[in-house]
């Protein structure tokens, strides 16, 4: 089951990118620069990056007042967990 390591690394990389993008977007918001589209965060969250987006929200205190983020990101996290569970349940 060597490919499971690759899956873990890919998911980790997506979450790191999502977390870093949250920090970059917070910095850009403070300086009134061009921003990262919200759609980007939701795409990352759906593709197993919900943990990184959520941690970025908490650490950088960013997007915490947006209802779409406070509800959507936890839902994406639950979706991520369910997808992984059913994927690995079929393997074993």
C-alpha positions in Angstrom: 0.0 0.0 0.0 2.7 2.4 -1.0 0.3 4.7 -2.8 -1.3 5.6 0.5 1.8 7.6 1.4 1.4 9.6 -1.8 -2.2 10.3 -1.0 -1.2 11.6 2.4 1.5 13.8 1.0 -0.8 15.2 -1.6 -3.5 16.0 1.0 -0.8 17.6 3.3 0.5 19.7 0.4 -3.1 21.0 -0.5 -3.6 21.9 3.1 -0.3 23.7 3.4 -1.1 25.7 0.2 -4.6 26.5 1.5 -3.2 27.7 4.9 -0.5 29.9 3.2 -3.1 31.4 0.8 -5.2 32.4 3.8 -2.3 34.3 5.2 -1.5 35.9 1.9 -5.1 37.0 1.4 -5.2 38.5 4.9 -2.1 40.5 4.2 -3.5 41.7 0.9 -6.8 42.6 2.6 -4.9 44.8 5.1 -3.0 46.6 2.4 -6.0 46.9 0.0 -4.3 44.9 -2.7 -5.7 42.5 -5.2 -7.3 39.6 -3.3 -7.4 35.8 -3.7 -10.9 34.9 -4.9 -13.2 33.2 -2.4 -13.9 30.5 -5.0 -10.2 29.5 -4.7 -10.6 28.7 -1.0 -13.8 26.7 -1.6 -12.2 24.7 -4.4 -9.2 23.9 -2.2 -11.5 23.0 0.7 -13.5 20.5 -1.5 -10.3 18.9 -2.8 -9.2 17.9 0.8 -7.9 21.3 1.8 -10.6 22.2 4.3 -8.3 21.7 7.3 -5.8 24.2 5.9 -8.5 26.7 5.1 -10.1 26.3 8.6 -6.7 26.6 10.3 -5.9 29.7 8.3 -9.3 31.2 9.3 -8.4 30.6 13.0 -4.7 31.6 13.0 -5.0 34.7 10.8 -8.5 35.6 12.0 -9.6 35.9 8.4 -13.0 35.3 6.8 -14.5 34.5 10.2 -17.5 36.8 9.8 -18.5 35.4 6.4 -21.4 33.0 6.9 -20.4 31.1 3.7 -17.0 30.3 5.3 -18.2 29.6 8.9 -20.7 27.1 7.5 -19.1 26.0 4.2 -15.6 25.1 5.4 -16.8 22.8 8.2 -19.2 21.1 5.7 -16.3 20.7 3.3 -14.3 19.2 6.1 -17.0 16.6 6.9 -17.3 15.9 3.1 -13.5 15.3 3.1 -13.7 12.9 6.0 -16.6 11.0 4.5 -14.9 10.7 1.1 -11.7 9.4 2.7 -13.6 7.0 4.9 -15.6 5.5 2.0 -12.5 5.3 -0.2 -10.4 3.5 2.3 -13.3 1.3 3.4 -13.6 -0.1 -0.1 -9.9 -0.9 -0.2 -9.9 -2.9 3.0 
